[in-house]
Amino acid sequence: MSTHRAHDPHMTMAAGSYFGACPFIRWFSPKEDVSSSTSLKSSVQRNIRSSLIAQLPLLSAPAFREGAAGADADAAAAADTATAPPADEEVEEETKGGKGNKKEKGGGKGGKGKGGKKGGKKDKHEEPEEAEDEGVVTVLDEIWPKKEPLGLTKCHDRISIYTVNQVPLYFNHFDGPFIPTLRLLHKYPDMLPHVQVDRGAIKFLLAGANMMAPGFLSKGGVLPEGLAKDAIVAIHAEGKVHATGIGKMVASTEEIRKTGKGVAVEVICWVGDDLWKVQTIGL
């Protein structure tokens, strides 16, 4: 590391980072670092779903589907119009029913026949399907459909990458928190709380440097109130639309504002790193 960088208030090179001494996410080669890939059991997948929802509240929110409500309403109205008999036919049926009492009784007996029993059994079997269709589709369901198996790619140094159809979605170290990949975060930007560094810190962030407090406390920086130590955050850069990296708070917002110096966020991954370049992996 050059001397002029060591004194720059925006950065310090990440020696330890979120993964301790492991430089895996920063320098990653699927051929060298992957030890195994497997499809997880249903019970394990259920536990992971629960953990994801507990750690990332956005995942339990209803998925936004543009025009879905209007389309459903239009479809329901069209179905009602198509199935409703004309008024003249309703009157005619009532008249026939009043004259033909014997036929009406025969129809009643027919309802008690075998055909009626079969019809009753069919309705009972259809009830669970109807209840399932009425369920709300959550953000997690949209990212990871319930019928799709979750793949686990185990890597060296106890790092795990979780995939659906070979697409990396989340990763964690040992039993640490689940962290979305940057590509997934770009699709669902509110999955993590936002912090922002000023323009002067961008080049250091894209080089994998930890972010220093002045980069967040300057005019172009943003450090929201209430962030706790060890919180996983999306690192945005002044003037950029999408998150440029993901990191972990070294201290709380209050502590960082009080000291005003030192490392504020340890960088976990960033746009252009080795994990960013991996679009498919494992099963």
Buried (B, 14 or more C-beta within 10 A) or exposed (E): EEEEBEEBBBBBBBEEBBBEEBBBBBEBEBEEBBEEBEEBEEEEBEEBBEBBBEBBEBBBBEBEEEEEEEEEEEEEEEEEEEEEEEEEEEEEEEEEEEEEEEEEEEEEEEEEEEEEEEEEEEEEEEEEEEEEEEEEBBBBBBBBEEEEBBBBBBBEBBBBBBBBEEBBBBBBBEEBBBBBBBBBBBEBBEBBBBBBBBBBBBEBBBBBBBBBBBBBBBEBBBBEEEBEEBBBBBBBBBEEEBBBBBBBBBBBBEBBBEEEEBBBBBBBBBBBBBBBEBEEBBB
